[in-house]
Amino acid sequence: MRRLPPLSALRAFEAAARHGSFKQAANELAVTPTAISHQIRALEELTGLTLFERQVRKVVLTDAGVELYPVLRDGFNAFETVLQRLETAQARRRVVISATNAFMARWLAPRVAHFRQMYPDIDLELHASDQAVELGSDRADIAIRYGRGPYSGMVAQPLFADRFAPVSGPQLGLLTLADLDQVPLIDFKWSHAHPLNPTWKNWFAQAGLPWKSHHGQLLFSGEDHAIQAALAGQGIALLSLELVAADIAAGRLAQPFGPSMAGHAYHLVRSAGQRHGPHVDAAWEWLRSQADAPTSPVALPGPTG
């Protein structure tokens, strides 16, 4: 067994030696100067050494004190460094995931409860934006990007391909292509123009139907609002079958007819030049597993207003 003095006495000595004052050491350790004096006196009696010369307004280290002080100082510094590192490692870890507004609202947010069950010690921060955020910064660790790539400087992995089809609320009773003339077309603006975007105009061409601007067409700035309008029975929308899969499974929406058309693909991306901790790796693998999981009618927000 090690024959060491009490830790409290060693702490009192180290603080007094560092400050050159029993009073300042007492302030640091939240005790009285008398308690510091008693601790150091006990240390001197235990070791048989005189560690301080007590002068009228100050204390000065003896030769023994000068030799002992740097050893204790370095030891306590090492203790502090290791404890801070361990405390940081044990602190709650956070992963910031960025995705488009529609993907966040319709696909990712409803699945967060499952992540919390799997990883109760990891916090998720969800960042919804239709504009790509910079990765490798404090803004996001992982992003779900929608498009065809490539994603320069990123590690990218396809999450799933997307398909679009006409979707409406079952209350409208739409059954055939001829019913298109009975209801407004719900549309939304794409954040990035691309000739292969699954737009109504492209869908009409694929269906072999003449394109015309339908009376009463509803145009929204975002896909999530177009989904809400379809849920509210305001018309028929050309929507991502992945984002409304749970609504279709639960009977909140119906796909009355085809054809369906290919959209782009969702990709998991993260910075290639940044080291990622195990908590980011866990979120990455969880996202992959959710993409492979069968769709279930999870709870999703209904129409508002």
N, C-alpha and C positions, 0 to 999 in steps of 0.2 A: 504493500500500500504506500502511496505517496505521502510524505510527511510535509504537508503544506499548511501555511497559516490560513485562517478563515478568509474567504473571498471578500467579505465586507471590509476587513482590515486592509487587504491589498488594494481594494478600490479606493479607500480613503487615502492611503499613502500616494497612489498614482495621481489622484486628483490634486492633492496638496502639493505634490512635487511639480506638477504641470503648471499650476497657478502660482506657486510660491506663496501660498496663503491658505491658512486653515479656514478662514471665513469664506473665501471664494469657492473652496472645495465643498464647504457645507452648503452653499447656495446651489451648486451644481447637483449635489446628491440629495437635496431637500432634507437636510438634517441640521442640527445646531453645530456651531464651531466646537462646543464642548464635546459633542459626540465624536467629531473628527479627531479631536485631541486624544480622547480615550481610546479610539480604535488604533491610532498610531502608537500610543503608549503600550497598548497590549501587544502590538506587533513587535515593538522593540524588546519588550520583556520576553516574548516567545523566542525571538531569534538571538537575543543577547547582543544586539547591535544598536548603536545610536544612529538614527537615520536623519535627524534634523538637529540643527543648532537653533534653539529658541532664542530669538533676539526680541528687542522691545516691540518693534512694529512689523516684524517679518520673521520668516523662518528660512533657513538656508540648509541645503542638503549637505550632509557629511560625505566623506569619500565613499562610505558604504552605501549611502543613499544615492549618490551619483551613479554607482555601479548597478544598483538594483532598478532604478527608475526606467531606463530605456528598455530593459527586458519586459517589465510590466506594461509599459506604454505600447510596445509593439504587440504584445500578447493580447491586450484589450482591443487594439485596433483590428487584429486578426479576428477576434471573436465577433466584433461588430460587423466586419465585412461579410463573414460567413453567414451570420444570422440575418443580415439584410438580404443576402442572396436567397436564403432558404425561405424567408418571409415572402419575397417577391414571387418565388416559384409556387408557394402555396396560395397566393392571392388569386382571386377569381380571374379566370382568363376570359378574354373577350375576342369574338370573331365578328368582323364587319363584313356583311354580304350586301352587294349592290345588285340591283336588277331593275328591269323596267317596271313602271307602275302597274301595268296589267298583270305581269308575271308575279309580282310581289303580292298583289291582292288576291289573285285567283289560284295560284299554285303554291307559292312558298309559305305565305303567312298561315294558311290553314294547317300546315304540316309542322309548325314550330313546336307544338305540344309534344309531338313524338321525339323531336330532338332533345327537348328538356328532360324527357323520361330516360333517354339513352345517355345523355351527358349533363347531369344536373350541376356539375361544377364548371360548365362553360356557358358564358353569357353570349347571346346573339344580339347584334345591332343590325337592323335591317334598313338599308338605304334604298329608297325607291326614287328612280329618276330615269327618264327616257333619254337623257344625255349620258354618254359614257364618262365615268369618273376615273381619275388617275389611280392606278394600283401601285402598290409598293410604298404608299404613304399612309398617314393615319386615317384617310378617308375610307379605304376599303382593303380587305385582305383577299376577298374572292368576289368575282363578278360573274353574273350570268349574262352573256352577250347574245343578242339575236342577230343573225346574219350569216354570211357565207365565208367570213374570214378573208385572208389570214390575219392573225393578230400578232403583229410584230413585237418582239421583246417579251412575249407572254408564253406561259405554258398553257396550252388550250386543249380541251378534251370535249368531244361532242357529248351533249347530254341527251338530246333526242331530236329527231326531225319533226317538223310541224306540218300539219295539213289543215286546210280551211274548207268550210262548207257552209251553206246557208243554214241558219239556226234561228228558231223563233220560239216564243212561248206557246205551249200546247193549247192555250185558250184561244188562239187565233184559228185553229182548225185547218192549217195549211196542209195540203196533201200532194199537189202536183205542180209542175212548172207553170201551168196556166194560172195558178193562184198568185203568182208574183205580182200581177197587175192589181191585186186587191189591197195590197198593203204597201206602206213606204219601205224603201230600202234604207237600212241603217248603215252608215259608213263612218269611217274615222280617218284622220290624216296620219299618214306614215311619217315618222320623224326623219327618215332618209329615203329619198326617192330611188327606186330601182325598177327597171323594166319588168322584172320577174316578181315584183310584189304581188301577193294574192289580193288584187283589188276586184271590185265588182265588174269593172270593164273587162279585165282579163278572165274572170269567171264566166261572163256571158259569152265570150269568144270560145272558151273551152266547151261550154254547154251547147254551142251551135245556135245561139240566139242573137238577134240583132240588139246592139247596145243603144239604149236611149235613156235620157235623163228622166227618171220617174218623178211624177208629181208628188210633192210631199216628202221628198228625200230628206232624211235626217243625217246631218254631218256633225261629228264630234271631234274634238281635238285629240282625244286619246281613246285607245282600245277599251280600257276599263269602263269608260262611260258608255260606249256602244254596247258592251255586255249588259250593263245595268238597264239600258233602254230595252234590249231584247227581253230581259227578265220581266220587265214591266209591261210587256205586250204591246210596245209601241211600233213594232214593225218586224221585219226580218233582217238579220245581220249576217254578214260573211265573217265568221269568227274562227279563231284557232280552236280546233277540236281538243287539243291538249288542255287549253285553259278553261274550257267549259265542260270537260269530261265529267267532273263530279256533278255538275248541274244536269247534264243529260242522264247520268245514272240515277239521279234522285228524282227525275221527272219534272224538274223545274224548267228545262228547255228540251226542245225536240229538234232533230235533224229530219225535216219532212221529205227531202229528196236530195239527189246529187246533181251533178258530180262534185266530188271533193277535189281539191287541187293542192299541189305541193306548195308549202311555204318555205321559209328558210329553216335554219337549225339553231337550237339553243346550245351554247357552248359554256362550259366552265372555264374560266380563265383566271390566272394569277401571275404575278410578276415572276419572270424567269431569273432575275438577278437578286432576289431577296431570299434570305433564309426564313423558313416558316416553321413555327413550333408545332408540337404534336396536336395542339388544340385546333390549329388551322387544318392540319391533315385530317383530323377527325371530322370536321365540318365538310371538307371536300368529299370524303368517302361517303358521308351520310347523304349528301346531295346526289351522288351517283346512285346510291341504293334506292333513293326515293324515285328517281327516274325509271328504275327498273321494276318498281313495285306496281302491282295492279291497282287500277283506279278504284277508289271506294267513294261513296257519296258523303264526303266530309262536309262539315258545316261551313257554309259560305254565306256572306252577306247577301240579302235580298235587295230588291229595288227600293229606292228611297224616294221620298216626296209623295 
